Amino acid sequence: MCLRLLPDEQQYCWQEVRQLKADRTRHKDDAINSLKLQLGQMDERLNRLTDAYIDRLIEKDVFEQRKTALLTERLQTAEALAGWESGKRSPADELLEILERADTAYSAYKTGIVPEKREMVDTLTSNRVLDGKSLEISLNSPFDLIATRFKASDGSPRRDIHRAPLPKV
């Protein structure tokens, strides 16, 4: 799996970063509005959950589990909202960080010291499973998307795709 981008892919990503920076205000407003909507929906779900418990439709242990999960999700959303409102979040900067980490992952792992290597593996991967003598490692998103992106060998038409003629005007 290759995380390094080809030169034309890098150029495309740089164009997208420039566009994200140009549309920074719109993205910020959209994210803030979306997160506020999510918080309102979570409050509504919490109220319905409380009503279900009061009406004895669910047991106390189920109520506590769902309440804890919902409050945890609400806290994460509220923290994300605070980050957007304070200006600490930027899609362009986050995309640049992802691309830089993906591009330098191999060389950083080869030249890094053990704690740095461990942090790199923790950041890039998930679901590390040892089955007998076989080690299975999955990449975290978005690194898995980068590694498994479609790669075309050339621009020629493929033989397994039938093309229909264009309609005459």
C-alpha positions in Angstrom: 0.0 0.0 0.0 1.4 3.3 -1.1 0.6 6.5 0.8 2.8 8.7 -1.3 1.0 10.7 -3.9 2.1 11.0 -7.5 3.2 14.4 -8.8 -0.1 15.1 -10.6 -2.1 13.9 -7.5 0.0 16.3 -5.4 -0.7 19.2 -7.8 -4.5 18.4 -7.6 -4.4 18.4 -3.8 -2.6 21.7 -3.7 -5.3 23.2 -5.9 -7.9 21.8 -3.5 -6.1 23.3 -0.5 -6.0 26.7 -2.3 -9.7 26.5 -3.0 -10.4 25.5 0.6 -8.5 28.5 1.9 -10.4 30.7 -0.5 -13.7 29.4 0.8 -12.6 29.4 4.4 -15.5 31.5 5.7 -18.2 29.5 3.9 -16.8 26.2 5.2 -16.6 27.6 8.7 -20.2 28.8 8.7 -21.4 25.5 7.2 -19.5 23.5 9.8 -20.8 25.7 12.7 -24.4 25.5 11.5 -24.2 21.7 11.1 -22.7 21.2 14.5 -25.3 23.4 16.2 -28.0 21.3 14.4 -26.4 18.1 15.6 -26.3 19.4 19.2 -30.0 20.3 19.0 -30.8 16.8 17.7 -28.8 15.3 20.6 -30.6 17.4 23.1 -33.9 16.2 21.6 -32.8 12.6 21.8 -31.7 13.0 25.4 -35.1 14.4 26.2 -36.9 11.5 24.5 -34.6 9.1 26.3 -35.4 10.7 29.7 -39.1 10.6 28.9 -38.9 6.9 28.0 -37.2 6.2 31.3 -39.7 8.2 33.3 -42.6 6.4 31.5 -40.8 3.1 32.4 -40.4 2.1 28.8 -36.7 1.2 29.4 -34.8 -0.1 32.3 -32.4 2.0 34.4 -29.3 0.2 33.2 -30.3 0.7 29.5 -31.1 4.3 30.2 -27.7 4.9 31.9 -25.8 3.3 29.0 -27.6 5.2 26.3 -27.4 8.5 28.3 -23.6 8.0 28.8 -23.1 7.3 25.1 -25.2 10.3 24.1 -23.5 12.7 26.5 -20.1 11.5 25.3 -21.1 12.1 21.7 -22.6 15.5 22.7 -19.3 16.5 24.5 -17.3 15.6 21.4 -19.6 17.6 19.2 -19.5 20.6 21.5 -15.7 20.5 21.5 -15.7 20.4 17.7 -18.1 23.4 17.6 -15.9 25.3 20.0 -12.9 24.6 17.8 -14.7 25.9 14.7 -16.1 29.0 16.5 -12.6 29.9 17.9 -11.0 29.6 14.5 -8.7 26.8 15.5 -10.1 24.4 12.9 -9.3 24.8 9.2 -10.2 22.2 6.5 -7.2 23.4 4.4 -4.8 23.0 7.3 -6.2 19.6 8.3 -5.9 18.4 4.7 -2.3 19.6 4.5 -1.5 17.8 7.7 -3.0 14.5 6.4 -1.2 14.8 3.1 2.1 15.6 4.7 1.8 12.7 7.2 0.9 10.3 4.4 3.7 11.5 2.1 6.4 11.3 4.8 5.1 8.2 6.7 7.6 5.7 5.2 10.7 7.9 5.6 9.7 9.1 9.0 9.2 5.5 10.2 12.6 4.4 8.7 14.5 7.2 10.3 12.6 7.7 13.5 13.3 6.5 17.0 11.1 3.8 18.7 8.7 6.2 20.4 8.2 8.2 17.1 7.7 4.9 15.2 5.1 3.8 17.8 3.2 7.1 17.5 3.3 6.9 13.7 1.9 3.4 13.7 -0.8 4.4 16.3 -1.8 7.4 14.1 -1.9 5.6 10.8 -3.3 2.2 11.7 -6.2 0.5 13.5 -7.3 -3.1 14.0 -3.8 -4.6 14.4 -4.6 -8.3 14.8 -2.2 -11.2 15.3 -3.6 -14.5 14.0 -1.0 -17.2 14.6 2.0 -16.1 12.7 0.1 -13.7 10.5 -0.2 -10.0 11.4 -3.1 -8.1 9.9 -3.0 -4.3 9.9 -5.7 -1.9 8.7 -5.1 1.8 8.0 -7.1 4.5 9.6 -9.3 6.7 7.5 -8.3 8.8 5.5 -5.1 7.0 5.0 -6.9 3.8 3.9 -8.6 5.9 1.2 -5.2 7.3 0.0 -3.6 3.8 0.0 -6.4 2.2 -2.0 -7.2 5.0 -4.4 -7.9 4.1 -8.0 -4.7 4.0 -10.1 -5.1 4.1 -13.9 -2.1 2.8 -15.8 -2.9 4.9 -18.8 -5.7 6.8 -20.5 -6.7 4.2 -23.1 -10.2 2.7 -23.1 -10.7 -0.5 -21.2 -11.8 -3.6 -23.1 -14.2 -4.8 -20.5 -16.4 -1.6 -20.7 -18.7 -1.3 -23.7 -19.2 2.2 -25.0 -22.3 3.3 -26.7 -22.2 5.7 -29.7 -23.1 9.3 -29.0 -26.6 10.3 -30.1 -26.8 12.3 -33.3 -28.1 15.9 -32.9 
